[in-house]
Amino acid sequence: MKKSFLIIVLASIIAFSVSGCKQQFFPPLPLVSSGSSAAISPALAVDPEGYKHIVWVEGSGSNTQVIYWKTWFNVPVITRVKASPNSVKPDIAVTDDGDAYVVWSVLDSSNPTQYCYRLIRHTGEVLDNPCFQCGSSSTGNGIQVIARANVAYAVYECSNHLHYVKLSGESEQGVLEYFPPGRTLKNMRLAIDSNAKLHVAWMENGDTNGCIFYDSNAQDHGYFRTFCNPDHASYAITTFSPSSSNERIYLSKQIDDVNNDTLRYYHWLASDGSDQRDVDVPLWTGCNWSIQEIQSLGLSSILFIAFIGRSSCSSGTIPQEVYYYNGYGNNQVNQISEIDFYPKQDLHLVSASDTLNLPVLGWSRKGTSGNNQEMYAAWLSLIGSEVAMKVTQIFTPYADVVSSGTDMASNGDWVAGVWTSQLSSTNSRIVPWLSGNSYNASLPLIRK
């Protein structure tokens, strides 16, 4: 299977490479200039036509606004602004028909948390839903949205329960799991399978065992499970079909050890939660590992895992290199980034191309001076006679700025990213980038 996968990738890269395309690199520029209003917490989705749907919060405290832009290149096609005091952490998902689902929290220390949701249709029509209030135990950390095809779900924490609601198609809502008193939601990951069923994994503040919890609406009972580990493990969840009738859920996680971390993935049938198995990823032998951020993705018939980490076989003291694993038996991990002694963070992993399902990664790296954060991307390319990950630097700050709040998304052949470029505490910009034919070995980056 590995050989056939590499042949397909190799043939595809050669075919596109000989087409005469050369790498086109245009440094991203700020999408908006909003004067003294600080822009924070951008989230991004991409529709099948390549339009970027971006949402963020501007302002602070009682003067916040939730701003939505639909844009392709340098100007927005649709702009919608919602005045919403004390808004935090917006999220967005887009269905294949181009409709955008936007959610956010309203967090006011003197009042219970509220969650808000609005639908912005591809025509620009806005359907606002009243914000709803949760009990005092809700922290405001807990609402996310996800879409696949024309199905969208929102998942949120409310009154010590994890709730879900289907936002498109037939109405459906329910409770996934109960949180013990004193615990609150953190680090939630979502996936939707090919049967439009929701799969949710999360961790909980206050859980001294550092467990990862999982549940789904695929079955009424028998789906909930836990994966416990000392300290705080990093993890990722994805769903795909190794064969046409065998869709499975994959949960990749760090097994934390002070001296030597392990990377392991668990998988089970998406339809009923049965046939659970686990596999340890073969890391470099004879080396001690420290693993931080993990991302995973189902690509055609393989599992692709990427992570930021450090091994004792390389120099440096900070977990800072980017590695990947292609999910085949005895294959060991491969290093993507060069050893440069600068810490890396904000790892993202998406697929490019409907036909090839190739991985595209993004991350940020602390710059060579000051607080600068440089942005990088990596994709499969033909290097000599071998298929390997090629790295390009997307953005180098032109001033001593703090770049944060990164997000990355894809749809078909379109891949896009976004981050916040903060010039001061009251002056920041939303900076996106777009790639138009990401399956190409040259991955041309296109200015907005």
Secondary structure, DSSP 8 states (H G I E B T S, - for coil): -HHHHHHHHHHHHHHHHTTT----------S---TT--EEEEEEEE-TT--EEEEEEES-GGG-EEEEEEESSSSEEEEEEEE-TTEEEEEEEE-TTS-EEEEEEE--TTS--EEEEEEE-TTS-EEEEEEEE--TT--S--EEEEEETTEEEEEEEETTEEEEEE-SSS-EEEEEEE--TT-EEEEEEEEE-TTS-EEEEEEEET-TT--EEEEESSSSSS--EEE--SS---EEEEEE-SSTT--EEEEEEEE--SS--EEEEEEEETTTS-S-EEEE----TT--EEEEEEEEEEETTEEEEEEEEEETTSS-SS--EEEEE---TT---EE-S---S--EEEEEEEEE-TTT-EEEEEEEEE-SSTT-EEEEEEEEEEETTEEEEEEEEEE--SSS-EEEEEEEEEETTEEEEEEEEEEETTEEEEEEEEES-TTSTT--EE--
